[in-house]
Amino acid sequence: MSVTPTDPGARAPRRLLVTGAGSGIGRATAELARGLGWSVVGLDLRPAEDAPYPVLACDVSDERSVQAAFDGAARLWEGRAPDAVVHCAGVYRFRAATSTGAADWDSVVGLNARGSMLVAAAAARQMIAGGAGGSITLLSSIAAVRGDAGEPSAAYSASKGAVEALTRQLAVEWGPDGIRCNAVAPGVIDTPMTTVSGNPEAFAQVLQRIPARRLGSAEEVARVCVFLASEESSYVSGVVVAVDGGQGAA
Ligand SMILES: NC(=O)c1ccc[n+]([C@@H]2O[C@H](COP(=O)([O-])OP(=O)(O)OC[C@H]3O[C@@H](n4cnc5c(N)ncnc54)[C@H](O)[C@@H]3O)[C@@H](O)[C@H]2O)c1
């Protein structure tokens, strides 16, 4: 697959905003796009100072913080909207369902589901005002479609189910404005979020469930995020792309 650094005929580099750009999949996506010559702005709770692109402080679960960060990105782009947004900021908390209280639920669903809505809405407002449409990619998970007996998190699974429903709804609602909305559903990826690799017994069990018999890398997910953010996927909208080494098919 080749991903062109700019739209055919376009003069300016493609503008990409990546949330969760300080770590894991978000960082890999931002770095890959930057390497392709795109103009990248990251958002993160803890902005990385060593990143070769601006990373603005933002809490994606907070409406005002999200709007302020999108305003800040627009200032960096001289008032222009992003061409694409990849929303990677999220949390996972291993907790048995019987121990999941309201605070646990709200902290996970309130970040993963609400953050996806707030980020997508802020992106769409700018894209609609800019009149050029765009691409929004949300991050789901294999947990949206498969239960996990080993390290369960009911709140996390529900939050990612919400992300997939949101993806379809937004693709339909904003399609006439030229905005595509898709989700990427990683399996088990080797990032700081993944706790299972620290537990050899659980790790061996997880590998048995993955046909590829290995964890994915952040870069392998980033390549799909960048494809969906690019014009290479110009007629792809409303879908969830699994990047899971075949786990969803097993
Ligand atoms: N790693 C996996 O195995 C895996 C599997 C399936 C889905 N995912 C999803 O992929 C996405 C990225 O995961 P990752 O593995 O790169 O995780 P990560 O923990 O490496 O990175 C997550 C980033 O989000 C940021 N973040 C957390 N809360 C935030 C907030 N309130 N506001 C702004 N930024 C915030 C963190 O600071 C961090 O930089 C998440 O949505 C996750 O649910 C990951």
The ligand as an ORCA input file, in Angstrom:
! r2SCAN-3c Opt
* xyz 0 1
  N      -3.058     -1.448     23.317
  C      -4.016     -2.310     22.978
  O      -3.860     -3.542     23.081
  C      -5.328     -1.796     22.459
  C      -6.275     -2.736     22.022
  C      -7.479     -2.297     21.551
  C      -7.783     -0.958     21.518
  N      -6.869     -0.062     21.943
  C      -7.253      1.354     21.912
  O      -6.300      2.121     21.200
  C      -6.235      3.441     21.743
  C      -4.781      3.771     22.063
  O      -4.303      2.825     23.001
  P      -2.746      2.664     23.333
  O      -2.500      1.227     23.483
  O      -1.935      3.464     22.398
  O      -2.723      3.311     24.796
  P      -1.596      4.160     25.561
  O      -1.951      4.024     26.993
  O      -0.241      3.771     25.096
  O      -1.884      5.658     25.067
  C      -3.070      6.304     25.402
  C      -2.798      7.800     25.379
  O      -4.039      8.462     25.701
  C      -3.725      9.530     26.571
  N      -4.902      9.865     27.380
  C      -5.460      9.131     28.374
  N      -6.494      9.800     28.899
  C      -6.589     10.971     28.228
  C      -7.451     12.084     28.322
  N      -8.429     12.140     29.229
  N      -7.268     13.116     27.470
  C      -6.269     13.083     26.549
  N      -5.407     12.060     26.423
  C      -5.574     11.021     27.262
  C      -2.582      9.020     27.446
  O      -1.878     10.095     28.060
  C      -1.770      8.242     26.424
  O      -0.792      9.085     25.821
  C      -7.155      3.438     22.959
  O      -8.409      3.963     22.592
  C      -7.298      1.968     23.284
  O      -8.501      1.679     23.950
  C      -5.640     -0.428     22.417
*
